[in-house]
Amino acid sequence: MTGPARRTALRAALGTAGAGLLAAAGTADSRQPDRGPEGRLRIATGETDGFYTAFGRLLAAQVTAAYPRLSCEVLGSEGSVANVRLLQARRAEVALALADIALAAYGGTPPFSTHVPLRAIGRVYENYIQLAVRADAPIRTVADLAGRTVSLGAPASGGAVLGDRLLRAAGLAPGTDVDVRHLLMPQAAHAMRDGSIDALLVAGGVPLPVLSGLTPRPGIRLLPLAGLLPRLRAGAGRSGSGLEAVTVPAGAYRGTPEVATIGVANLLLCRPDLPAPIAAALTHVLVRHATRLVPTTALGTQFLDARSLISTGVVPLHPGAVVAYRELHG
């Protein structure tokens, strides 16, 4: 299936999933017009060129369109760990984070030293963990990275945490068996081109621009990761429960075959004290405007539908979101 066809199918599926909800919600809106909540909404996302930021910008645009009294600002960051800390520091109202990082924060396990009070608005889409090597490199498995240099992403990203666990699951000691660097995506791409790193790990949608940009030169190959899931889950404990096997489609990057990798859901998080009307407004946008929240670059990305939004694991839904889901679902 071509890229445009995948996007069309994805949007059609989302439209079908939300059609019944839209009808019910539209009737309610016509009976009782509501200008909606007002206030400031800072959305912590990720690196500028990443999928988090693309999604965050679309979300901000849809929230502002639906609720003009909400002032939205998209905040860049290093990723999931940084985003949870922005919530803690009250420097963001909502944030995107990988489910395993959210579980670790909620449970007070590494990389967090104490329990972080969190609530979820919804489980919004699936991240694909993608570990790319140069196409001409004799590296076929994660274990083959022994003696090599790899970038695991920004220091405070969820990818960096998961990348460390991946190396250990493959029997490699980060910093001893593998030279680990923590580069932002543009730096990692430059390092792949000049040969100063042998591999880079990213988490996000498919395709990611940072990897697409490497297909002309030097060319890339994705390593299979799904085989490490049992050891990864065992080593990660409770936070490993958010990991599952997914497939990067053939041709997602020029010349690449289908690859079995690891997926982890992305949650839209907030603090427990987020005003209920704002939590409800966000929930309504996630359900009603789902088809407008898919970045145009997305091919294989699984944007989770209205029925999946409530599946946030051990992180409880915000009460305002619960009310909104009940209203929408009936």
N, C-alpha and C positions, 0 to 999 in steps of 0.2 A: 504494500500500500504506500502511495506517495505521501510526502509531508503534508501537502494541502488536504489530501483525502483523510489522513489521520486526524488533522485538526478539525475537519468538518464532522467526522464521526464522533470525535470527542465532544464537540459542542452540541451535536444533536442528542447524544446520550444524556448530557447534563440538562438540556432543555426538557427532555421527556421526564427525567427524574423529578424536576421541579414544577411540572405543568399543573398538577393537582393542587399543589401548595399555592401557586400563584393565583389560581382562580379563587380559592377561599380567602386568601389575603386581600385580593383586590376588592372583593365584596365588602370585607370589613372596613377597608380604607374609604370606600365610597360613602359608607354610613357615618363615619366619624373622622373627618379630616384632622390630621395632627401635624403640626409643624415640626415635631420631633424634639429630641434633646438638644441642649447647647453645651458648649465647652470646648476644651482643647484635647486633641487626640494625637499623641505622638506614637508613631508606629516604628518599633525597632526592627530592622530588617537584616541587612548583611552588606557584603561588598558591592560596590557600584555596578559591576558587570555581572553580578550573580542573579540567580533565579529568585532569591528572597526579595531583592530590591525591586525586580520587575513586578512580582506579585504585589508587593507593598504599595507600589505606585498605582497599580490598577485598583487595589482596594481603597486607597485614599480617594481616588477620583470618584469611585462609585458611592462611597460614604458621603462625600461632599455634595454629589448630585442629588442623593436621596434625602440628606439631612443638612441643608445649607448652614444651619446654625452650629454645626460641628466643624471646628477648624482643624484640619489634618496636616500633620507634618511627618514626612518619611525620614527616619534617622538611619544613617549608614552605621555599620559596625563590623566587627570581625566575624560575627556569626552567633550561633545558639548560646554558647556560654556567656558571651558578652551581653547578649540580649536579656538573659535572665538577670544578670547583674544590673542592667539598666532599670529593669522593673524594681529590683530590690532598692536601688538608690532613688527611686521615684523620679527618674529622668525619662521615663516612657510610661505610657498608659497601657499599651498592648505591645506584644512582641511575638515574633516567630521563633520557634525552636524545634529541633529534632525531638521526637518523642522520647528517645533514650536519655537525652540531656534533661528534658522536663521531668522524667521519672527520677533521675539522679538528684535533681534539685529538690523535688518534693520529698524525697526520702532522706536527704542530707548525706548522700554518698558522693565519693569523688567524681568529678572535680570540685564538689561543694563540701564544705566542712560542717554545715548545719542545715536543718530543714528550711526550705524557702517556701513561704506561703504562696501558693499559686492557685489560680482557677483557669479553666479553659473556656474559650468561646466556641471552639470547634476544631475538629481534625480536618485540615483543609486540603492537603495533597501529599503525594508520595515523593520522597527524595530518592534518587538513585545514587548509590556510592559508586564512583567511577575512578578507577586507578589506571592511569594511562602511562604507557612507556613509548619510547621512540620505536617507530615501525621497524627499523633496521637492528634493534637491540635483540640479543639472544636471551630474552627474558620472557618466560611463558607462564610462570606462576609467581605468587607472592614470595615463596621460599627462594626463588631465583634472585631476589633483591639483596641477598647477602653480599656484603662488600660494596654495595651500590649507594648512591645518594638519592634520597626521595624527599619531596616536599609534601607535607601532610596538611597544608593549609595554614591559615592565620592561627596564632597561638590560642585565641579565645573562641575558636570555632568548634562546632560539633564534629566536623570532619577530622579535626586534629585529635580529638579524644578517641573517636572510632578508629582512626588510622593507627594510632598507637596500639589499640586492642587487636587490630587486624594483624599487625606485624607479630605480636606476641602469640596470637593463635596459630600463626605459620611457623612458630618456633624460633623467631628472630627477636633479639634484644635490641630495642631502639637505642641508638647512641653507641652501641657496641658492635653488633652485627651489621647494622645499617646506619649510615650517616643521615640523620633526620634534620631537615630544615623546615621552618615555618614561614612560608612566603605568601604574600597576597597573590591573588590570581594573575595580575599583569606581570609581577616579578617572576612567578613560576613559569609562565609562558615564555618569557625572555630566556630564563635559565634552561628550559628544554631546547630552545632553538640553538643556544650557544654550547650546549652539551655539558653545562656545569651541574645539571641534575639528570638522573636517569629515569625518573618517574615523578608523577604528581597525582595527588588524590584530591578530588573535588566531590561535593555533595550538592545535588540539585536536580533540575529538570533535564530532559533529553531533547535536543542536544544543548549543551552549554556553550556559549560563545567562546569561552577561553579554549575549549578543546577544538571546536570547529575551526578556530583560527590557526590551529597547528596542523591541520590536515594537508595543506599544500606543502609546508616545510616545517619540521622534518618528516611529517606523517606520524600517525599514532596507532597504537593497538591497545585495546582495553584488556586487562587481565581478568580472568574469571574469579569471582570471590565467593559465590554461593556455597562452595564446598567447605568453606571455613565456618559456616553458620553454627554447627553444633558446638565447636570449641569456643567460638566467640560468645555464644549465649551462656555457656557454662562459666566462662571467665568473667563475663559482665554481670552475672547474677540477675537480680530483678530487672535492672535496666536493659538487659539483653532481650527481654520479652517483646520489645517493640520492633525487633528486626525480623525481616522475612526475605525469602528469595523472590527476585524479580528479574525481568529480562530486558536488556537494552536491545531494541530492534536492529536487525541487519540494516546497514546503510544510514543509521542515525548520524554517523560521521563517515565521511567519504572513504570507501574502501574497507570499512570495518564489518565483520560478520556479527551475527547474533551472539550476545554474551550474557551468561547467567551471572548476576551480581546480587547485591544486597540492597534492599529497600528499607527505608524507615520513614514513618509518617511524620508530617510536620504539623505541629499544633499552633494555634493562635492563642496566646496566653495573656493573662492579666493578673492584677492583684485582687484579693478578695474585696477590697473597698472600692473597686470601680463602680460608679453609679449604675444601678440596675437598668435605667433607661438607655444608657450608652451601650451596655452589654447587649440589650435586646435589639438596639438599632444595628449593631454589627452583625448579629445573628440574622436579622432580616436581610441584610445585604448579601451575606454569604449564600443564603437560600435563593433569594429572588434574582440576584444578578450573577449567579454562578458562571454562566456562559461568557460573561464579560471580564472574568477574573483569571482567564487562561492566557498567559503571555504568548505573543504571536510566534515565538520561537519553539513552543512546545510541540513535540511529536509524540514520543512515547510516554510523556508524563501522565500519571494517573491523578487527575484532579478528583478528589473524593466527593461523592454525590450527597444529596440531602439526607439520605438514610445513614450515611457513614459519618456525617459531621459530629454526631453525638458520641462516637466511639473514641473517647479520649483516655482510656485506660484508668490508671489510679488517680490521675489528676482530675478532680471533680469539675463538672461544669459550673460556671457562674450562675447563681440563681436567676439573674436577669435573662441569661441565655436559655435556661430551662423553661421559663415562662414563655419565651418567644417560640421555642421549638414546639411546646405543647399547643400554642395558638396556631402555628403553621401546620402542624401535623394533625390537629384535631383530637 
